Amino acid sequence: MTVTSNIVIIGGGLAGTEAAFQLADRNIPVTLYDMKPTRRSPAHHSNDLAEIVCSNSFGSQGPTTASGLLKLEMETLGCKLLQIAQSVSVPAGKALAVDRDAFAREVTRQIMAHPYITFKDEELSEFPEAEFTILATGPMTTPALTQHLSELLKRDQLYFFDAASPIVVKDSIDFNIAFYQDRYGNEKDPKDPQDTEDQRSNQTAGENRSYINCPLDKPQYEALIQKILAAEKTPLKSFEETEAQKTKFFESCLPVEVIASRGTNTLRFGPMKPVGIEDPRTGRWPYAVVQLRQDNAEGTLYNIVGFQTNIKWGEQKEMIQLIPGLENAEVVRYGVMHRNTFIHSPEVLQPTLQLKEHPHILVAGQLTGTEGYTESIATGMMAAINISRLIQEKSALSLPNNTMLGALLHYITREEAIGKNFQPINSNWGLMPELKDIGGQLKKKKDRPARNAAYVKRALQSLHQLNCEEHLSMEAPETPPLLYLELAADAPVAAPSI
């Protein structure tokens, strides 16, 4: 049954497209605005919607990880973009990584073909008149729209900066030096005559071939650090330079030059840590290691993990050539840095994602102060779910804070942060309320997997209870996620489609 409404979604990124799908699949017409293809932000490279410009990984799918629980909850709630991501995934161990171009193309195709979505390629400087609006313009919200939002909220906006990593062609990597291996081994014996380079190149489906490793000894590492520190940086735009002077980088996406500036060994204890990586040439852990992760479905492109940077392109090339195995690497995309924008959610936003003073306007994505692709999608999904309820004259949902998504939304809108410093955050176990002590067993560090499993089970039971209380008409998925099978066999949890 079609619902007559006037709903506007501003922003065709991850949050905005997920919100559009959630409403349109409920036969609720929406108008989706994005300035592509008329204009692109400095960080974007294609005309497609849902373009991802930093890492191509959506984070862990592990059965007892915070990111894994968030994905399970999203799948439980009927997330559309996770389905698309799975359809264009590439090997990345226990992480969900995608062919970024294929992902954006498929999202764009489905958005344009949906009968309940009207797409308008317009750059807005203010909010159109609408019954409900979802603002999901993301980290590169235009100055004009940012100013309009600032005036609406009567508060200044906050900024932080992050960056994207270079991408290289796999065939240009020297496999006489580089080697496939996940941390703590799992690769075949390099002395095995049947484990040829051609076979290794073709083994892209298993977890054991998720990463390519470039080992460095101490002189090579120190030379690389010196180059990174001495390299000239790309000048920021004038508006970015002004804001950069009064803010700081988001810690989980620091440019490699910022990490290096904190100390000679900082990279060795960060993205270049050699722990669990055995160089087949020596049988020992290297002094440091640079890892590359598959970036497209064909396995022809790899991004340099942790090497997001704002170094000038010419000097980036020289930096990459100092990495053993990448001396002749063909770079298809150099790293870039861009500005992110977010509101002070504790002061202006409700856990339902409605603005406190303008409840017909909902905010989703990184503008809320959540960080991460999965988190952006999740907030877009929840904003749309709540609009669908409001249209039916039901109350908006505030998810229980013993679910990962509920805990995340409660954290970014917590009253105790009003008037204090506020920085973006990912999903993590620290957001969850403590478990009741189970015979004192879960207090021990070694019992962390059991504790995390208990968090997961509690979250699934909480969603089931919400279904019973709200009559959400949940339907079980065709293929139950691993977590249902392993961790919640005795919890009567059904997958909802609110």
N, C-alpha and C positions, 0 to 999 in steps of 0.2 A: 504494500500500500504506500503510495507516494505521499510525502509530507510537504505541504506548502510552507515555504520559509524563505527568509532573506538572510543567508549566511555567507559571510565573506572570510576567506582565508588569505592572508598576506604572507607570501614567501613560499617558494616551490622547492625548498630543501627537504631534508629528511622529515622534520616535524610536520611541515606543511602538507607534503604529499601523503603522509600517513593519515593525517587528520582528514584530508579530502577523501581518501579511500574509505575510512571508517564511516563517514556520514553518507557518502554516495552509495555504499553497499547496503545502507539501511533505507535506500530510496529517498534520501533527503538531498535536494539539490543544493549545490554549493558553487560559488564563484571563486576560483583560485587565481590570485594575482602574482605575477613574478615579472621582473624587468627583463629576463631572458626571453627571446634572443636579441631584443632591441639593444640591451646593454648588459655587460657583464662586470662583476666586481674585479678588482685587481688580482684576487686569489683564484678566480675561476678560469677555466680554459675551454670549456665546451658550451654548447647551447642547450644541453640536456638538463632536465630537472634532476633533483636529488644527486647532484654531483658531489663526490667526496674528494677533498683536496689534500688531506694529510695522509695518515696511514690508511691502508685498505683493509685493516682488521677491525671487526666489530667486537673484539675481545673474546675472552674464554667462553667455551661451552662446557667446561668441566663440570661434573656432577655436584661438586661441593665448593664452587667458587661463587663469589658475589655476583659477578657478571653472568654466570651460568644460571643462577636463580632468577635474576632479572629477566633473562631471555625466556625462561620457563613461564614466568608470570605473564609475559607479553604474549607468548604462544597460547597460553591459557585464555587470555583475553581476546584472542583472535587477531593478532598483529599481522598486517598485510606485508609490510616491507621485509620482515624476517623471512616470510615465505619466498619472496623474490630473491633475497640474499642467498638463501639456501640453494636456489636454482642456478645461481651463477657463482657458486663458491669455488675457491681454489685451495689447494693443500696448505694448511698452516698449523699442523699439530692439533691441539685441542681448541684452537681459536677458530672463530668464524671469519674468514677473510674472503673477499670477493674480487672478481674481475671488475674493477671500478667502472670501466667504460660500458661493459655489458649490463651492469646493474643500473646505471643511469639511463641507458637506452630503453631498458625494459620498463622501468618506472614511468618514463616519459610516454612510451607507447600506450601503456595501460591508462594513464591519466587522460591522454588525448582521446582515447577510444571510449571512455566511460560516458554513458548517456546522462548521468546525473552530475557531471562536472563540466562547468564552463570555464575555459582557461582564457585569461586576458594578459597579454604581454605588455604591461604598463608599469612604469616606475611611479609609485605613489609618494606623495609628500605629506599626506594626511590620511586618516582613516575614512573610507566611504561610509555613508549612512547605511546601517544594517541592523537587523534584529539581534544578531550575534556576530562577533568578529573574533577570529583567532589570529593573533600576531605571532608569526613564526619566521621572521626575517633573518634570524641567525646572527652569526658573528660579524657579518659585514653589512649590517643595516646601514642604509645610506644616511649621510649627515642630515638631510632634510627630514626624513622620517624619524630619525633619532631625536631631532629637535622637537618635532611634534609630540613624540612620546614624552620627552622631558617636560614639556609644557603641560601635558595632560596629567602627569604624575606630580608636577610641581617639585621635582627633584632632579639633581644632576645625574647623568648616567656614569657608569663605571666602564673601564676598559681593561683588557689584558691582551697580550700578544702571543700568538703561537706560530708555528712554521711547518712546512712540508719537507719531506726527505727527497733526495734525488732518486731517480729510477734509471737502471742500466739494462742493457741487452744481455741476456744470459750467455749467448754464444760468444760474447766478447770477454767473458771471465776466463782466467787461466786456471784450469783444473789440475795443472801440475802442482799448484799451490793451494787453491781453494778446494774445499771438500764438503759433501753433504753430511749433516749430522744434527740431530736434535741434542739439546743439553743432556748430559749424562749418557751419551752414546747412542746405541741402537742401529748405527750404520753397519753394513757388512764389512767383513775383513778386507782391508785395502790390498792385502796380499793375495786374495782369492782371484785367480786368473779369469773367473767368469764374471767378476764384478767390474765390468769394463765401463769406460766413460759413457759409451752409448747407452748401456743399460741404466747407469745412474741417471743420465739425462732423461730417460723415458719413465723413470719411476717417480712420477709426480703425484700419485694418488695416495700413497701411504704416509703415515705420520713421520716415518723415519727420514723422509726426504723434504721436510718442510722448510729447512733453512740451509743456505750455503754459508760456509764459514771461511773467513780470511784471517789466518793467524799472523800475529806480529810478535817479534822479539822486542827486547827493551830498546835498542837503538832505533828500530823502525817506529815504535810507539812514540818515543820522545820526539823524533823528527816530525811525525804527524801532528803532535800537540803544538810544536813550535809553529808549524804552518797554519794551523787553525787559529792560533792566537794572533799571528801576524797578518792574517788575510784581511783585505779591505771588505767592509760590509756594504751592502746595497743601501743607499739613502732611503729613509722612509718618506712617505708623502708628508706634506706639510702638516695636515691635520693629525697624522699618525705620530709625527715627531713631537708635537705639542703634548699629546696624551701620553706618549711613552715616557716622558719626563716625570709624570706624576702617578705612574702605576708600576706593575711588575708582571713578569711572565707567569703563566700557569705552569706549575711545577712538573706536571706529567708530560709536557710537550715543549720542554726547553730547547732552544737552538743549541746545537753542539758547541758553538763558540762560547755560549753562556756557561755551559757545564764545564768546559775546559778552563774558563777563567776563574773557577772556584778552587783550583788546585791541580797540580800535575797529574795526580793519580785519580782524580774524580771520575773520569771516563772509565777507568779500569774497574771501578766499583759501581758503575752505572751501565750504560748500554754496551760497553766494550768489555764487560767482565768475562773472564775466561773459564769461570767455574763450570765444571762438568763437560767441557769441550776438549776432546783428546785429538791432538794433531796426529794423523796417521803416519806422518813422516818421522815423528820423534817418539810417539807413544806417550807423550806428556801433554799437560795443559800448556798452552802458549802463554806468553806474558800478558797478552791482550788479544781480543778477537773482534772483528767486525762481522756482523751477521747480515745476510740479505734474505728477504722473504718474498716468495712468489707474489706477483702483482696482477697477473692476468690468467685466464683459464688455459691458454695455450702453453703457459710456462715459459714464455719467451722473455718476459720482463720481470725484474726483481728490484724491490726498493731497499735502500740501505737503512736498516733498522736503527732508529735513534739518531740519525744524522740530519734531522730537520735543521735548516740553516738559513741565515740571511746573508751569507758570504756571496760576493759577486761571482757571476757565473764562470768567468775565466779562471778565477782563483779556486772556485769549487772543483773545476776540472783538475787543476794541479793537486788539490787536496786528495781527490779520489785516486789519482795516479800514484800517490804515496802509499796506498793500501795494497799490501801484497796480494796478487791475484787480480787486481783491478788496474794494473799499469796501463793496459790498452782498452779499458772499458769504454764502451760506447754509451754515452749518457743521452737518454731520450727526454728526460725532464730534470731540470735543475731545481734545487730547493728554493722555496720562496717563504717570506714571512708576511703575516697579515694581522690586522687588528681585529680583536673580538669585542663584542659589546654585550653587556648584561645589566639587568636592573637590580636594585637592592630589594630582592624578593621578600625578606622578612618584614619590611615596612609596607610593601604595596600589594603583595600577592597572598591569596588564600591557598590552602593545600589542594583545593579543587581546581587551581590554576586560573581562577577568576580574579580580576583586579578588585581590591577591597572597595574602592570608591566608584568603580565602573564595572559591576558584575556581569554586564553583557559583553565585556571584552575579556578574552582569555589569552594567556601568553603561553607559548610552548617553545621547546628547543633550548638552545644555549642562552637565549635572552633571559631565561629564568634563573640562570646560575647553575644549571646542571651541565656537566661536561662529558662528552663522549657521544659517539654515533648512536649506540643503543639507547642511551638515556634520552637523546633528542627524539628518537622515534617514539619512545614510551610516553613522553609528555605530549606529543602530538596526538597519540592514540587516546590518552586520558582526556585531553581537552575536547576532542570530538565526542567521546562517550558521554561526557557531561553535558555538552550541548544537546545531544540527542535526548537526554533525560529531561533537560529544562524545557525543550520543545513540547514534551509530553506532560509538562507541569509536574514533574517529579523533582525531588531535591537532587542537587549535584552530589556525586560520590566523593568522599574523602577516604581513600583506601586505608585499611588498618596499618598502623606503623610497624607491625610485625611481618609485613610483606616488604620485599626490597624496594619496590616502587613506592609504596606507601611511606616507608621510612625515609626515602630520598626526598619526597615532596614535603613531608613534615619537617625535615631538617632544613631545607632551603627557605621555609616559611616560618621557622621557629621564632616565637616572640622574644626569647632571650637574646637574639642577635640584633634586635632593633636598636639602632643608634650605634652599632659597633661595626668593625670591619667585616666585610662579607666577600668571600672568594669562591669561585666555581669549585664543584666537587663531583667526583664520579660515584657510582654505586660501590659500596664497600661494607664489610661486616660491622665496622665500627658504628654504622648508622642504626643498627638493629637494637631493639631493647634486649637487655640481658635475659638469658634463659634462666628458669628456675633451676637451682642446683639439683642435679640428679645423683644423689648419693655422694656428692663431692667429687664425682668422677670427671666432670667436664671442666674443672678448674685447671687441670694439668695441661701444660703446653702440648704434650704428646697426644692428647685427646682432641686436638683441634679438628681433625677430620670428622670425629663423632659429633663435636659441637656444631660444625657447619651443617652436617646432615640433619641434626635436630632443628636448626634454623629453617632448613628447606622444608622439612616435614611440617613444622609449625605454620609456615607461610601457606603451604598448600591446604592445610586444614582450615586456615583463616579464610582463604578464598572460597572454599566449599561452604563455610558458614555464611559468608556474605551472599552467596548464591541462594541459600535457603531463606535468608532474611529478606532479600531484595527481589526474589523471583526473577532472576536474570535470564532464565531460559538458556542455560548453558548446554552445549553439546560436546560430547567427548570427541577428541581428535581421532582421525582414522588410524594414525600410528602414534601411540602414546609416547611422549618423550621419555628418555632413559631415566630421568629422575622420578617419574611416576612409578616405573617398574622397580627401581632399586631402593628408593627411599620412602615411598608412600603407599606401599602395597596395602596397608591397613587403614589408609585415610581415604574416605569415599569422596575423592576429588574429581569433579568433571570439568572439562575445559569450556569456559563460557564464551559466548558471543553476545556481549551486552547490547 
